[in-house]
Amino acid sequence: KCAELLSRFFVFFYFRSEEKDVVDVEFTLDVKCTSDHTLDVTSNDFVLDPAYPDIGPVGHPQMLPDYSSGGDEKGILIVKMRKGQELKLRAIARKGVGKDHAKWNPTATVCFQYMPEININHAMMSTLTQAEREAWVESSPTKIFQWNPSEKKMEVVNIEIYQYDNECVLKAEEMGKPGLVDIRPLQDCFIFRLEGTGVHKTKDVMLMALDSLTAKLDMLNAALDSEMQEMNALTGE
């Protein structure tokens, strides 16, 4: 049971140095509760492998710049112990990527959609009654439209939440006002949404993903340049 529980937490280990070809790293844990209060045993209690001191759990005090002060990370809870209980084990942190197994994936959901370009025919909108405008606004499930009484103009609010449901377009046609609104996806601009699992901050996941993508593109460019040089050498150019 303990082994099964701990295996769930090994996904949270990360490697600071990608240059070293290290796949498995061993950590040890030896904790005993001697007080009357419940003891939380977390990933911060692991003793790092002395051979790889720069590899450890995310947020481990030894991995933080303020190691001397102990850091302020709570660590990942492994087990709660009462007085007299003891836990001693050897754990293997294994490096992996999400395409091999979902347990190594730092994201729960990743999706993107094109930024919508919404153009309202204000001349046609002015021909609608107040009731018709309200009905048209309510037809949008994401409620991205609102009537500005001072400007006497229909406005788009929070355009990023539009889901291309097309309900407002269908409502306009139902009202006999085709062309009241035109919605098209911008092909050169998109909205990217990322939900993390808690392993890393979403900002860090995004930055690391961009670094990985850049590295792969650099590798591809280098390979293409090498191929081009070989072709030029063969053709004498």
C-alpha positions as a Markdown table, in Angstrom:
| # | Residue | x | y | z |
|---|---|---|---|---|
| 1 | Lys | 0.0 | 0.0 | 0.0 |
| 2 | Cys | 2.8 | 2.4 | 0.9 |
| 3 | Ala | 4.6 | 1.6 | -2.3 |
| 4 | Glu | 1.5 | 2.3 | -4.3 |
| 5 | Leu | 0.9 | 5.6 | -2.5 |
| 6 | Leu | 4.4 | 6.8 | -3.0 |
| 7 | Ser | 4.5 | 5.9 | -6.7 |
| 8 | Arg | 1.8 | 8.6 | -7.2 |
| 9 | Phe | 4.2 | 11.3 | -6.0 |
| 10 | Phe | 7.3 | 10.5 | -8.0 |
| 11 | Val | 5.8 | 12.4 | -10.9 |
| 12 | Phe | 6.4 | 15.6 | -9.0 |
| 13 | Phe | 10.2 | 15.2 | -9.2 |
| 14 | Tyr | 12.0 | 17.3 | -11.7 |
| 15 | Phe | 15.5 | 17.6 | -13.1 |
| 16 | Arg | 17.2 | 20.9 | -13.1 |
| 17 | Ser | 20.0 | 19.8 | -15.5 |
| 18 | Glu | 18.8 | 18.3 | -18.7 |
| 19 | Glu | 22.4 | 17.8 | -19.9 |
| 20 | Lys | 23.0 | 14.9 | -17.6 |
| 21 | Asp | 21.7 | 11.6 | -18.9 |
| 22 | Val | 20.2 | 10.6 | -15.5 |
| 23 | Val | 17.1 | 8.4 | -15.6 |
| 24 | Asp | 16.8 | 7.0 | -12.0 |
| 25 | Val | 17.8 | 8.7 | -8.8 |
| 26 | Glu | 17.4 | 7.2 | -5.3 |
| 27 | Phe | 16.0 | 9.1 | -2.3 |
| 28 | Thr | 15.7 | 7.8 | 1.3 |
| 29 | Leu | 13.1 | 8.6 | 4.0 |
| 30 | Asp | 13.4 | 7.8 | 7.7 |
| 31 | Val | 10.8 | 9.6 | 9.8 |
| 32 | Lys | 9.4 | 8.9 | 13.2 |
| 33 | Cys | 6.6 | 10.7 | 15.1 |
| 34 | Thr | 7.6 | 11.3 | 18.7 |
| 35 | Ser | 5.2 | 14.1 | 19.6 |
| 36 | Asp | 1.5 | 13.9 | 20.6 |
| 37 | His | 0.6 | 16.0 | 17.5 |
| 38 | Thr | 0.0 | 14.5 | 14.1 |
| 39 | Leu | 3.1 | 14.6 | 11.9 |
| 40 | Asp | 2.8 | 15.4 | 8.2 |
| 41 | Val | 5.4 | 13.6 | 6.2 |
| 42 | Thr | 6.0 | 15.3 | 2.9 |
| 43 | Ser | 8.3 | 15.3 | -0.1 |
| 44 | Asn | 10.5 | 17.8 | 1.8 |
| 45 | Asp | 11.5 | 15.0 | 4.2 |
| 46 | Phe | 13.3 | 13.0 | 1.5 |
| 47 | Val | 17.1 | 12.8 | 1.8 |
| 48 | Leu | 18.5 | 13.6 | -1.6 |
| 49 | Asp | 21.0 | 11.4 | -3.4 |
| 50 | Pro | 24.4 | 12.8 | -2.6 |
| 51 | Ala | 25.6 | 11.8 | -6.1 |
| 52 | Tyr | 23.0 | 14.1 | -7.6 |
| 53 | Pro | 22.4 | 17.0 | -5.1 |
| 54 | Asp | 20.8 | 19.2 | -7.8 |
| 55 | Ile | 18.0 | 16.7 | -8.4 |
| 56 | Gly | 15.1 | 16.5 | -6.0 |
| 57 | Pro | 11.3 | 17.0 | -5.4 |
| 58 | Val | 9.7 | 20.3 | -6.5 |
| 59 | Gly | 9.9 | 22.8 | -3.6 |
| 60 | His | 12.4 | 20.7 | -1.6 |
| 61 | Pro | 14.3 | 23.1 | 0.8 |
| 62 | Gln | 17.6 | 21.9 | -0.5 |
| 63 | Met | 16.6 | 22.9 | -4.0 |
| 64 | Leu | 15.6 | 26.5 | -3.1 |
| 65 | Pro | 17.8 | 29.6 | -3.1 |
| 66 | Asp | 17.0 | 30.2 | 0.6 |
| 67 | Tyr | 18.0 | 26.7 | 1.6 |
| 68 | Ser | 19.8 | 28.0 | 4.7 |
| 69 | Ser | 16.5 | 29.4 | 6.0 |
| 70 | Gly | 14.6 | 26.2 | 5.3 |
| 71 | Gly | 12.4 | 27.7 | 2.5 |
| 72 | Asp | 8.7 | 28.2 | 2.8 |
| 73 | Glu | 7.4 | 25.3 | 0.6 |
| 74 | Lys | 5.1 | 22.9 | 2.4 |
| 75 | Gly | 6.0 | 20.0 | 0.1 |
| 76 | Ile | 3.7 | 17.2 | -1.2 |
| 77 | Leu | 1.9 | 15.3 | 1.6 |
| 78 | Ile | 2.8 | 11.6 | 1.6 |
| 79 | Val | 1.3 | 10.3 | 4.9 |
| 80 | Lys | 0.1 | 11.5 | 8.3 |
| 81 | Met | 1.6 | 9.7 | 11.3 |
| 82 | Arg | 0.6 | 9.5 | 15.0 |
| 83 | Lys | 2.9 | 9.2 | 18.0 |
| 84 | Gly | 5.0 | 6.1 | 17.8 |
| 85 | Gln | 4.6 | 5.5 | 14.1 |
| 86 | Glu | 7.6 | 5.3 | 11.9 |
| 87 | Leu | 8.2 | 5.3 | 8.1 |
| 88 | Lys | 11.4 | 4.2 | 6.5 |
| 89 | Leu | 11.9 | 3.5 | 2.8 |
| 90 | Arg | 14.0 | 3.9 | -0.3 |
| 91 | Ala | 12.3 | 5.6 | -3.2 |
| 92 | Ile | 13.3 | 5.8 | -6.9 |
| 93 | Ala | 12.5 | 8.9 | -8.8 |
| 94 | Arg | 12.3 | 8.1 | -12.5 |
| 95 | Lys | 12.6 | 10.7 | -15.3 |
| 96 | Gly | 9.9 | 10.5 | -17.9 |
| 97 | Val | 7.7 | 12.5 | -20.3 |
| 98 | Gly | 3.9 | 12.8 | -20.8 |
| 99 | Lys | 3.9 | 11.0 | -24.1 |
| 100 | Asp | 5.2 | 7.9 | -22.4 |
| 101 | His | 2.7 | 7.9 | -19.5 |
| 102 | Ala | 0.1 | 10.4 | -18.2 |
| 103 | Lys | 1.6 | 10.4 | -14.7 |
| 104 | Trp | 4.5 | 12.5 | -16.1 |
| 105 | Asn | 2.2 | 15.0 | -17.6 |
| 106 | Pro | 2.2 | 18.4 | -15.7 |
| 107 | Thr | -1.0 | 19.5 | -17.3 |
| 108 | Ala | -4.6 | 18.5 | -16.8 |
| 109 | Thr | -6.0 | 20.3 | -19.8 |
| 110 | Val | -4.4 | 22.1 | -22.7 |
| 111 | Cys | -6.5 | 23.7 | -25.5 |
| 112 | Phe | -6.5 | 26.6 | -27.9 |
| 113 | Gln | -8.9 | 28.4 | -30.2 |
| 114 | Tyr | -8.6 | 31.1 | -32.7 |
| 115 | Met | -9.4 | 34.6 | -31.5 |
| 116 | Pro | -12.8 | 35.6 | -32.9 |
| 117 | Glu | -13.2 | 38.8 | -35.0 |
| 118 | Ile | -16.7 | 40.0 | -34.2 |
| 119 | Asn | -18.2 | 42.8 | -36.4 |
| 120 | Ile | -21.7 | 44.1 | -35.5 |
| 121 | Asn | -23.8 | 45.9 | -38.1 |
| 122 | His | -24.7 | 48.9 | -35.9 |
| 123 | Ala | -27.0 | 50.4 | -38.6 |
| 124 | Met | -29.1 | 47.3 | -38.6 |
| 125 | Met | -28.8 | 47.0 | -34.8 |
| 126 | Ser | -30.4 | 50.5 | -34.5 |
| 127 | Thr | -33.5 | 49.2 | -36.2 |
| 128 | Leu | -34.2 | 46.7 | -33.4 |
| 129 | Thr | -36.6 | 47.4 | -30.6 |
| 130 | Gln | -35.4 | 47.2 | -27.0 |
| 131 | Ala | -37.0 | 43.9 | -26.5 |
| 132 | Glu | -35.4 | 42.5 | -29.7 |
| 133 | Arg | -32.0 | 43.7 | -28.6 |
| 134 | Glu | -32.4 | 42.1 | -25.2 |
| 135 | Ala | -33.5 | 38.8 | -26.8 |
| 136 | Trp | -30.5 | 38.9 | -29.1 |
| 137 | Val | -28.1 | 39.6 | -26.2 |
| 138 | Glu | -29.6 | 36.7 | -24.2 |
| 139 | Ser | -29.2 | 34.3 | -27.2 |
| 140 | Ser | -25.5 | 34.2 | -26.6 |
| 141 | Pro | -24.7 | 31.4 | -24.0 |
| 142 | Thr | -21.4 | 33.1 | -23.1 |
| 143 | Lys | -23.0 | 36.5 | -22.8 |
| 144 | Ile | -20.4 | 38.5 | -24.7 |
| 145 | Phe | -22.7 | 41.3 | -25.8 |
| 146 | Gln | -24.1 | 44.2 | -23.9 |
| 147 | Trp | -26.1 | 47.3 | -24.8 |
| 148 | Asn | -24.5 | 50.6 | -23.9 |
| 149 | Pro | -27.4 | 53.0 | -23.3 |
| 150 | Ser | -25.3 | 56.2 | -23.2 |
| 151 | Glu | -23.6 | 55.4 | -26.5 |
| 152 | Lys | -26.7 | 53.7 | -27.8 |
| 153 | Lys | -24.4 | 51.0 | -29.2 |
| 154 | Met | -24.0 | 47.3 | -28.9 |
| 155 | Glu | -20.6 | 46.3 | -27.4 |
| 156 | Val | -18.6 | 43.1 | -27.3 |
| 157 | Val | -17.3 | 42.3 | -23.8 |
| 158 | Asn | -14.8 | 39.6 | -22.9 |
| 159 | Ile | -14.3 | 38.4 | -26.4 |
| 160 | Glu | -12.0 | 35.6 | -25.3 |
| 161 | Ile | -14.8 | 33.6 | -23.8 |
| 162 | Tyr | -16.7 | 33.2 | -27.1 |
| 163 | Gln | -17.0 | 29.5 | -28.0 |
| 164 | Tyr | -18.1 | 29.7 | -31.6 |
| 165 | Asp | -21.6 | 28.5 | -30.7 |
| 166 | Asn | -23.1 | 30.6 | -33.5 |
| 167 | Glu | -26.3 | 31.1 | -31.5 |
| 168 | Cys | -26.3 | 34.9 | -31.9 |
| 169 | Val | -26.0 | 34.5 | -35.7 |
| 170 | Leu | -28.9 | 32.0 | -35.8 |
| 171 | Lys | -31.0 | 34.3 | -33.5 |
| 172 | Ala | -30.4 | 37.3 | -35.9 |
| 173 | Glu | -31.5 | 35.1 | -38.8 |
| 174 | Glu | -34.6 | 34.0 | -36.9 |
| 175 | Met | -35.4 | 37.7 | -36.2 |
| 176 | Gly | -35.2 | 38.4 | -40.0 |
| 177 | Lys | -31.9 | 40.3 | -39.6 |
| 178 | Pro | -29.3 | 38.2 | -41.4 |
| 179 | Gly | -25.9 | 40.0 | -41.4 |
| 180 | Leu | -26.6 | 41.6 | -38.0 |
| 181 | Val | -23.3 | 40.2 | -36.8 |
| 182 | Asp | -20.4 | 38.6 | -38.6 |
| 183 | Ile | -18.0 | 36.3 | -36.6 |
| 184 | Arg | -14.8 | 34.9 | -38.1 |
| 185 | Pro | -11.8 | 33.2 | -36.6 |
| 186 | Leu | -8.5 | 35.2 | -36.9 |
| 187 | Gln | -6.0 | 32.8 | -38.4 |
| 188 | Asp | -3.0 | 34.6 | -37.1 |
| 189 | Cys | -4.1 | 35.0 | -33.4 |
| 190 | Phe | -5.2 | 32.4 | -31.0 |
| 191 | Ile | -6.1 | 31.9 | -27.3 |
| 192 | Phe | -4.1 | 29.3 | -25.5 |
| 193 | Arg | -5.5 | 27.8 | -22.2 |
| 194 | Leu | -3.5 | 25.6 | -19.8 |
| 195 | Glu | -4.7 | 24.0 | -16.6 |
| 196 | Gly | -1.9 | 22.5 | -14.5 |
| 197 | Thr | -2.0 | 19.5 | -12.1 |
| 198 | Gly | -0.3 | 21.4 | -9.3 |
| 199 | Val | 3.2 | 19.9 | -10.1 |
| 200 | His | 4.4 | 23.2 | -11.5 |
| 201 | Lys | 3.0 | 26.7 | -11.7 |
| 202 | Thr | 1.2 | 27.1 | -15.1 |
| 203 | Lys | 3.5 | 30.0 | -16.0 |
| 204 | Asp | 6.5 | 27.7 | -15.5 |
| 205 | Val | 4.9 | 24.9 | -17.5 |
| 206 | Met | 4.3 | 27.3 | -20.4 |
| 207 | Leu | 7.8 | 28.7 | -20.3 |
| 208 | Met | 9.4 | 25.2 | -20.2 |
| 209 | Ala | 7.2 | 24.1 | -23.0 |
| 210 | Leu | 8.3 | 27.1 | -25.1 |
| 211 | Asp | 11.9 | 26.3 | -24.3 |
| 212 | Ser | 11.4 | 22.7 | -25.4 |
| 213 | Leu | 9.7 | 23.8 | -28.6 |
| 214 | Thr | 12.5 | 26.3 | -29.3 |
| 215 | Ala | 15.2 | 23.6 | -28.7 |
| 216 | Lys | 13.4 | 21.2 | -31.1 |
| 217 | Leu | 13.1 | 23.9 | -33.8 |
| 218 | Asp | 16.8 | 24.7 | -33.3 |
| 219 | Met | 17.7 | 21.0 | -33.7 |
| 220 | Leu | 15.5 | 20.9 | -36.9 |
| 221 | Asn | 17.2 | 24.0 | -38.3 |
| 222 | Ala | 20.6 | 22.6 | -37.6 |
| 223 | Ala | 19.7 | 19.3 | -39.4 |
| 224 | Leu | 18.3 | 21.2 | -42.4 |
| 225 | Asp | 21.5 | 23.3 | -42.6 |
| 226 | Ser | 23.6 | 20.2 | -42.5 |
| 227 | Glu | 21.6 | 18.6 | -45.3 |
| 228 | Met | 21.8 | 21.7 | -47.3 |
| 229 | Gln | 25.6 | 21.9 | -46.9 |
| 230 | Glu | 25.9 | 18.2 | -48.0 |
| 231 | Met | 23.8 | 18.9 | -51.1 |
| 232 | Asn | 25.8 | 22.0 | -52.0 |
| 233 | Ala | 29.0 | 20.0 | -51.6 |
| 234 | Leu | 27.7 | 17.3 | -54.0 |
| 235 | Thr | 26.5 | 19.8 | -56.6 |
| 236 | Gly | 29.6 | 22.0 | -56.3 |
| 237 | Glu | 27.6 | 25.1 | -55.4 |
